[in-house]
Amino acid sequence: MMQRFFSGGVRALASARPVARTPIACTGVATQACARRAMATAAAKPAAPESVQALIDRKRLESQLGGGRERIEKRHQRGKLTARERLDVLLDAGSFREVDAFVEHRCTDFGLEKQRVAGDGVVTGSGTINGRLVFVFSQDFTVFGGSLSQAHAEKICKIMDQAARVGAPVIGLNDSGGARIQEGVSSLGGYAEVFQRNVLCSGVVPQLSLILGPCAGGAVYSPAITDFTVMVRDSSHLFVTGPDVVKAVTLEEVTLEQLGGAKAHTEKSGVAHLAFTNEVDALRQTRRLLDFLPSSCRQQPPVRQSFDPRDRAEESLNRIVPRDPNEPYNMRLVVERLVDDGDFFEIQPGYAKNILIGFARLDGRPVGVVANQPQELAGCLDINASVKAARFVRFCDAFHIPLLTLVDVPGFLPGTDQEHGGIIRHGAKLLYAYAEATVPKLTVITRKAYGGAYDVMSSKHLRGDFNVAWPQAEIAVMGAKGAVQILFRGRSAAEMAQAEADYSAKLANPLPAARLGYVDDIVEPSQTRRRLCEALEMLTNKRIIDPYTGVVSGAGFKHGNIPL
């Protein structure tokens, strides 16, 4: 592909050269004088102007080549794609339509007036992914290090505005050294204009950010506002201040990767949602992620034909939960056996592992999955898990994606670190998100549902639509052993054992909740998929009238998706 650009460039530039003039004939003794006159005449006469079409062709080629062949080859040697090659991988073949290829910066300071490149370091336009319209921008590191100028920002803002108007996702491919220093406050203003569009588009159209190189300083806040952030291991870096500044201020020595690499942000900070081994994989997985999402808040999620029978009985689920309530099991296996074809696209798999979030389908309909993971911290809710799940729930609600919640939670994680870190405040975010959500909400209690965590995890009390429990479920204020130690403190071991058995029989099972209507049914695990598919179909046209505002839920804008 790059060779095609290069060969085409040589031809175009050759065709743009001025036509050679016929020399003036000189004869006899006056030859030298005649030659001097001819040279003087040629010097005084201006060169023939470049044709408009030739100028257009030259500028278009300049935009396509960006920083030029040498810089492109250096990127290839480092295993990186160019801005345009990335769009070739991301979008359907031949679908990209570029806009603003001829835009140039307007800075006249520090010699920049002599350095103008058509496109100004960012490729913008629209295309399709699996036939669906998307708007894209791809920063070109070969042009001014991908730095953002006022003109650069205006190009990004233009496609974001258009995406919001027509109702199509925005995908940003970030590879930039930050603000263009030579432009001063104009560059900073450009960033703020982009941030403003991020906020205005939040909850209106899905926004996805891919970090495919450096993203530093103020630039980091655009991806932070978007709905999903994807990074590439060992080549993406996201930080507010770099290692040199960190060392100068704190005397701490840290590498780029340690400070802002994919591992740091997908496992420690939670800033990024996904990380992949190379750019091609990251771009292809972004295509897959988009398949679960509607184009805007004005549309419903895309339904696909399913070849996985909705009434499939999954007998293995009858044996997946251990008899010992303290023995862990892998909730991801439960998810995979319930959803279509076992296809679960997990989000933030390396962060707050005690809760699973991600996308799947039931009978072809997309659902957002939230599930406690007993293999990590026994499935307890802590600060990070609460925040992780809360923003995901709010995203799904904003874009009309039904929620499937699988519950096995012994409560909120105890300890001074959690209390002083604000578990009350952060846990309330998940409670608020579920209570606010008006999408269809399906909940399955597989084993434990204790204390306040039972309420928070999409309980019937938070307007759950279809709440069921498996026969071994324990729905209570706390586990039988802990309750007995409080209620029967000081009794003999035999009395305590009998009291524990009595407590389990009376309260630590799904029947009390079923008698009160807090669960709609007690179902066999093997029949859960069928019941979920039926319930989801029943709830297709769900509408809720808010009792205090009178607002009717349904297709349309609900709320933004503020970073939590």
N, C-alpha and C positions, 0 to 999 in steps of 0.2 A: 504494500500500500504506500509506504513512504517513498519507494523508488518511483511510483507513478507520480507522486507530488513533485519529486525532484526533476524527473525528465520533462514533465509538463511545465515546470518552472523555467527550465532552460529555454524551451521553445517560446514561451510567452515573453520572456525577457528579450530574446533575440528579435522577435517580431516587433518589439517596442523601440528598437534602436532607430535613430534618424536615418533617412535614406541618404546615401553618399552623393555628393554633388559632382557634376562633370567639370573637370578642370578647364580653365580658360586657355585657348591655344596661343602660343608665343613663338614668333619666328624671327630670324635674322639677328642683327647686332643688338636689338632691343630686348632680347630674351630675358636677361636678368632683371631689367627694369620692369618688364611686363609681369614677371613672376612676383616681383615685390608689390606691384599694384594689385595683382590677384590676391595675394596673401592679405593685403590691407583691406581689400573689399570683403573678403571672406570673414575677417575678424570683425569688421563693422556690421556685417549683416547678421541678424539674429538667427539662431538655429530654428529649423522648422518645428512648430509645436507638436507635442505628442497628441495623437488622436484621442478623443474621449473614450472610445472603446478600448484602445490600447491601455489607457490609464486605468480604466475599470478592471481590465484583466490583470494588470500588474498589481494593483492594490488587493484584488481578491486573492491572488497567489501569495502575496505578502501576508495576508491574514491567515491563509492556510498553513504557511510555513512557520508562522510565529517567530520564534527567536532564531530560526535558520537551521540548515542541515547539521551543522557541527553540534549545536546544543541538543538537537533531537537524537543524534547518534550517541551522545553521552548519556542521555536518559535511557536509551535502549541498553547500553552497556551495564547500566545499574539495575536492569530488570524492570524499568518503569515504562508505562505507556504514555503517549502524548495525550493532550486534552481531547483531541479529535478521535484518537484510537479508542479512548475510554467510552466515548459516546457510541462508537461502532459496536462495542461489546454490549453496552447497556440497552440500546434501542433495537427495535426490529430493523432488519436489513433494508436500507434505502428509505427509511421513514423520516430521517432527520431533516428539518427545514430550519436553516439558520436565519437569524435576524441580526442586524447591526454589525455586520462583518466589516464595515468601513469606518466605524466609530474610532476616533483617536482622542487621546488626552489633550487638554487645553493648557497645560502648564508651560510657562515660559521662563521658569527659574532654574538655576543650577544646571544649565545646559540641556534641559529636557526638551527645549524647542527643537533641538537637532536630533532628537531620538523619538520619533513617532512611528509606531507600528500599527497598521490597520487591525482593528479588533481589540487593541489595548489590553491584551492578556487574559481575556475571558471569552469563551465561545458560548453563545446563548441561542436558544430557539426551542422548538417543539419536535416531538416525534411520537412514536407509539411503542408500547410494551404489550405484547400479545394482543395487538389490535386496539388497545385503549390509549387515548391521548394523555401525554404527560408533557410538562415543561421542564427544561433542564438548563443548567449553566455548568460549565466546566472550566475551571481556572487553569491557565497555561503558565507553568513555572518557567518556561523558556523565555517569556517576555517580562522583563522587570521582576523576575522572581515571583510572578503571579500577584504582585502587590496591588492593593486596591486603590485606585484613583477615583476622582469624582465621576469621570466618564464610565469607568469600570462598574462602579456601584449603580449608576443609572441604567446600564444594560441589565443588571440583575433585577433591579426594581421593576423594570418594564415587563419582563416575563412573569414575575410574581403577580403583578397587577392583573395581567391578562389571564393567568391561571385561576385567580380568584373570580374573575368575571365570568369565565366560561365553565368553571367547575372541574378542574383537572389537577392532579398532584404536581408538586414541585420537588425536583430532585437536584440537589446541589453537590457537585464534585469539587471538594475543597483541596487546593494545593497552592498555598500562598504564604509568602514571607510576612504578611501583615499589611499595615497601612503604608502607602507610598510617602515616604518621609518628605520628599521634595514638595509635596502639595500641602503639607501642614494640616490646618484645620479642615480644609476641603475634603481631605481623605477621611478624617474622623467623622465629618458630617455625612459622608457617603455610607460609612458603617451604620450610623444611627438610622439612616433612611432604610437600610436593609433590615435592621432590627425591628423597625416599626412595621414593615411588611410582614415579618415573621409573626408578630403579634396579631396583626389584622387577619392573617390567613389561618391562625390557630383555630382549630375546630371547624374551619370552613373547607379547606382541602388538606389532605395528608401532605406532610412535609418530611422529606428524608434527606439526611446529610451523609455523604461519604467523605471520610478524611483519608486522602490518598497521598499525603505528604505532610509538610508542616502546616500548622494552624495555630497561630500564636497571638498573644495580646488580646485586643478587643475583638479580633476575628472569632474567638472561641464562643462568643455569646450567641451568634447566629445558630450554629449547630445545637447549642444547649437549649434553645427555644423550640427547635423542631421536634417532631414526634419520635424519630428514630435516628440514631447515630451509628454508623458502621465504620470500623477501622481495619487497617491491614497490619498484621504483625510485623514488627521490625522495621517498618517504613513510615508509619503514621505517627505523628506527634502532636499532642494537643495540650497547650499550657498557657497560663496567663503571663508568667514570667519565666524566662529560660534559665538554664543551669548557671550561666555567668552571673545573672542578677541574684539568683538564690545564694550563690557563694558569697557575693559581695555583701549581702544583707545579713545572712544567717551563718556564714562561714561553713555551710554544709556543701560537701562535694557530691554531686549527683549527675548521672548521665541523662541524656535525652530520653532514653527508653525507660529508665527508672522513674523519671519525673512525669513524663506525659505519654508513654507508649501505650499500645493496645492492652497489654496485661494490666498496667496500672489502672486504666479506666474501665475495663470490663470486669475486673475482679476486686478492686479496692474502692475506687471512687463511685462507681456506678454511672459515670458520665456517659459512657458509650454502651450501646446495647448488644452489639455483635462485633466479632473480630474474625478475620479469615487470613489464610496463609499467603494469598497473593491478590493482586488487583482483579484479575479475571474472575476468580471465585467470588470476591466481594460484589462485583457488578452483577454476576449471574444470580447470586442469592438475593440481591435487591430486587431483581425481576420476580423472583419467587415470592418474596414478602409482599410485593405490590398486588399479587394475585388474590390475596385475602381481603384487600381493602377496597371500599367504594371510591369512586373518583372524587366525590365531594360529600358534604353533609346533606346535599339535596337528593342524593341517590342512596339506594339500598346496596348492601354488599353483593358482590357478584356470585351468583349461584352456578355451580357446575354440575353436570350430570355425574351421579355416583354409581359405580358398579359394585359397591359394597352393600349387600342387602341390609336394609334398615332394621329388619327383624332378626338379624344374625344373633344367635345365642352364643355368648362367649363363656363357655364352661370354666375356663381357667380362672375367671374372676371369683368363682365360688371358693377357690383355695388360696387366693393371693394374700389375704389378710391373715397374719398369724393368730393363733388362739391366745397366745400370751400378749396382753395389751401393751407390754413394754418392749416387745420385739419389733424392730423396724422392718419396713419393706419399701420397695421402690414405687412411689406413686406415679412416676413417669410411665411405668409398665401399665398401670391402670388406665392412664390417659390414652396410650397408644392402642389399647385393646377396645376402647370405647369408640374412638373416632374413625372416620372413613380411612380405610387402607393403612391404618397405623401411622398416618402422616401428621406429625406434630411439629410445627415450626416454633421452636422455643426461643424466647426473647430473654436476654440477660442470663444465659445459663451459668455464667461464672460468678455472678454477684448475688448475694443473699440467697444461697442455695436452699435454704429452708422453705422457700416458696417457689413454685413453678408458675411461669406465665408464658403465654404463647398463643399461636393461632392453629386452628384445625377446622375440620368440617364434619357436620353431622347430616347425613343424607344430602350432601352437596352444598349445604348452607354453611357459610363461615361462622365460627364462634370464637370468642376469646376465652381462653382457659386460664383459670386461677386455681392452684391446688397446693395444699400444704404438703411438704416433703418429709415424711417421718425419718428418712435416712440422715437428715441434717437437723441437729438441735431438737430431735424428736418431733419436728414440725411446729415448734413454738413460733409465735409471731414476735419478732423483735423490731427495732427501729428500721433497719434497712429493708427487711421484708415488707413492712407496712408501707413504706414509701414506694418501694418498687411496685407493689401490687396496686396501690392507690392510683398512681398515674396511669397505669395500664387500664384499669377499670374506667377511668375518666376518658381515656382515648376511645375505648370501645363504645362508651355511651355517646360520645360526641359524633361518632360515625355509624351509629345504628347497628353495631355488631353485637349480637346476643352474647350473654355471659354464661359460661358453664363453670361452676365452682365445686371442687371436690374437697371435702373437709375431713381432716384428721388432725385436730389441733388440741393440745392439752392446756393451752392458755398462752398468755404473754410471758416472754422470757423474764424471769426475776433477776435482780441484782442491782447494785448501786450504779454500775456503768449505764445500765438501761434507764434507770430512774433519773439520774443526773443528766443523761443525754437527751431526755425529753420523750420517753416512750409514751407518756400520756398524750402529748401533743401530736406525735407522729402516728401513733395508733389511731387517733381520732381522724386522721386523714383517710385511712382506709374505711373507717366507719362512715364518714361523710360521703366518700365516693360511691359506696354501695347504696346508701340511703338516697343519694341524689339520682342515681341511674334509673332511667325509665325504659331501657331496652329489656327484652325478655331475659329473665334471670332464672336459670336452672341450677339447683343445688343438690348434691348427693353427699350425705354424711356416711363415710365408709367405716369409721371407727370412733374416734374420740371427738367430742364437741363440748368442751368444758368452759365454764365461766363466761366472762365477757367476750372471749374470742368466739364462742358460739354465736353470740349476737352479731358480731362484726362480719363474720364470713357468710354474707348473703343469706341471713336467716329469713324466715317467713315474716318476722316483725319489720324487716326493712323492705317490705313490698316484694318479697320473693314470689315468683309466679308458680314454680313447680319445685317443691322441696320434698325429697324422699330420703329415706335412710335404709342402710343395709341391716339385716337382722342382728349383727353383732355390734351395732352402733351403741355408744354410750353418750347420752345427752344429759348433762348434769352440771351442777355448780362446780364440782371437782370430782376427781376419781374417788372410788370407794375407799381406798386405803387412807388417803388424806382426810376424807370426811370423817371416818371412824376415829382417827387419832384425835380429832378435835371434839367430836361428840361424846366419845366414850373414853376420854383420857383417864388413866389410872386403873382401868379394868384389867382383868387377867388376860393372858394370851388367848385362852379358849374363848372367853367372852368377846374379845376383840375380833377373833376369826369369825364367830357366829354373827356379830354385828356387821362385819364387812360383807358377808354373804347376804344378809337381810337387806343391806343398803343397795347392793347390786341388783337384787331381785326387784326392789321397789322403784329405784330411781335411775340406776346406771344401765339403762336399756332404752330402746326407742319407743316403747309402748306409752309411757306417760306423755311424751310429746305428741304422739299420734292421737291419743285420747283428747288432747286439747286442740287438735287441728294445727299444731305447729309444724308437723310434717304431713304431707298429703297422703303418703303411703309408705309401707315398708316393703321393699322389693328385693327379689333375689338378685344377687350381683350379675348372674348370667343374663338376666332380662333387662338390665339397665339401659343398654344401647337402644333397644326397641322403645322403651318408655321415653327416653330422651328425644328420640327422633319424632315420636308422636306429639310430644309436648311442644317441641319447637315448631312443628307445622301448625299446631293449634294456635300458637302465639304470633303467627305471621303478621296479623293485622292489629296487634296490640296497640291500644291508645290509653293514656292516663290523663285525667283532668286534675290538675293541681288543686287541692281543696282550698288553698288560700289565695292563689293568683288567678285561677280559672284558666291557666295556660294548658293547651292540649298538646301532649307529646306526640311526636311523629316525625316524618321526614322534614328536614330543615335544620337551621342552626339552633344548637342547644347552649353550648358554652365553649370557651377556649380550653386549651390543654396546658395550663401553666406548669412549668417545671416545679416539682415538689421536693 
